[in-house]
Amino acid sequence: MRLKILFHDNCFDGAASAAVFTRFYLERINKDATVEYQGLAHKAGGAAIDEGVFTGDENAIVDFRYSQSPKLTWWFDHHVSAFQQPGDEAHFRADRSGRKFHDPTRKSNTCFLADTVREKFGFDPSPMAELLEWAELIDGAQFESPRQAVELKEPALQVMTVLEATRDPEVVKRIIREMQTRPLEEIARQPYVADLFRQIYAKHQQNIEVVRAKAKLEQGVVFFDVADEGLDSINKFISYYLYPDAAYTVWVGKSAARSKVSIGSNPWHPELRRHDLSKLAERYGGGGHPVVAAISFSAADLPKARAAAADILAQLRG
């Protein structure tokens, strides 16, 4: 029997969710299953998930939006913007399989998934306690300070950085497999992770200087545009490292595959947040959480991305 796990790609919470679901499934549902993994990325305009990804005998989505596909047998998500297509939420509400779950109040999908399968199916997640703790800290932005989030000294944050930056799906899949049984410090020491981290960290240092040169803080909002630098993935806490009293960040990025607008609020000053960022992003086909969200456009639609960023920036500053 083939189990296909689809997870939020280039995301620590997505990878950790896939690891926890794998271990649960093999221990409590079918120990003989063959497991395959595929990362999912958000498409321009909030397009539906391609039906062609559901190639398993059972198919699970973790930490990613809903699909009405009859081939989807398991689903766990914690995003406010989980239901993007017409009829998604009604379809979910009508489901009687007992294998699809959503809770937008949870900080991390990993802990939501672990708690759910413990309560519903008797799974014991305690051997994965370290992974659960770091998933909650990372996805809930519970860092001690911007310095911790940007200087990346802890092994877990080095694994996070590799997952967010690599474009090699085999690296992500290997980390997911190792997360099921190995401590994060041990994973971070593996040459395939450590060597990549050194390269990515050098680029990260350059990115800090790019943001320092381009970012401007006005009326509590940091804005920068790094599309011309070909960046669409950077550490989301750099702006608060540089501007610790900012309330929000809006930035525009671009790669060969997409243009992107990212929106975030300062987790060290939650009292300054006055907007639901997921609702702002949904107006342009994006989504996320009330405290952090993003919008994807096609690579050719950079002008649309910049226009959307300008509109959101005006709303946040207003």
Buried (B, 14 or more C-beta within 10 A) or exposed (E): EEBBBBBBBBBBBBBBBBBBBBBBBBBBBBEEBEBBBBBBEBBBBBEBBEEEBBEBEBBBBBBBBBBBBEBBBBBBBBBBBBBBBEEBBEBBEEBEEEBBBBBBEBBBBBBBBBBBBBEEBEBEBEEBEBBBBBBBBBBBBBBEEBEBBBEBEBBBBBBBBBBBBBEEEEBBBBBBBBBBEBBBEEBBEBEBBBEBBEEBBEEBEEBBEBBBEBBEBEEBBBBBBBBEBEBBBBBBBBBBBBBEEBBBBBBBBBBEBBBBBBBBBBBBBEEEBEBBBBBBBBEBBBBBBBBBBBBBBBBEBBEBBBBBBBBBBEEBBE
